[in-house]
């Protein structure tokens, strides 16, 4: 079992139509923080088979949005995570809580 990611910070910034590189996440609850947003971001996690699937917040909603500055609370397994910029650009972080 992997220890929870409390206190970990992973930067997921992306720009344009490309997705950020996948980053290792140790699992656990996190705040997804986004600022200076243009576009529609989408948080994705990688399955064991290598496919990327949309992540959901604690309310069960897919992590996509259109505001300028955003905060979502997520509970993720140990996985690789990435952010799709949705045609825009942003600064984004997963912060373990």
VENFEN-V779360 format. One record per residue. N is the residue number from 1. SS is DSSP state (2 for helix, 1 for strand, 0 for the rest). Layout:
BEGIN
n,ss
N,SS
N,SS
END
This chain:
BEGIN
n,ss
1,0
2,0
3,0
4,0
5,0
6,0
7,0
8,0
9,1
10,1
11,1
12,0
13,0
14,1
15,1
16,1
17,0
18,0
19,1
20,0
21,0
22,0
23,1
24,1
25,1
26,0
27,0
28,1
29,1
30,1
31,1
32,1
33,1
34,1
35,1
36,1
37,1
38,1
39,0
40,0
41,0
42,1
43,1
44,1
45,1
46,1
47,0
48,0
49,0
50,0
51,0
52,1
53,1
54,1
55,0
56,1
57,0
58,0
59,0
60,0
61,0
62,1
63,0
64,1
65,0
66,0
67,0
68,0
69,0
70,1
71,1
72,1
73,1
74,1
75,1
76,1
77,0
78,0
79,1
80,1
81,1
82,1
83,1
84,1
85,0
86,0
87,0
88,1
89,1
90,1
91,1
92,1
93,1
94,1
95,1
96,1
97,0
END
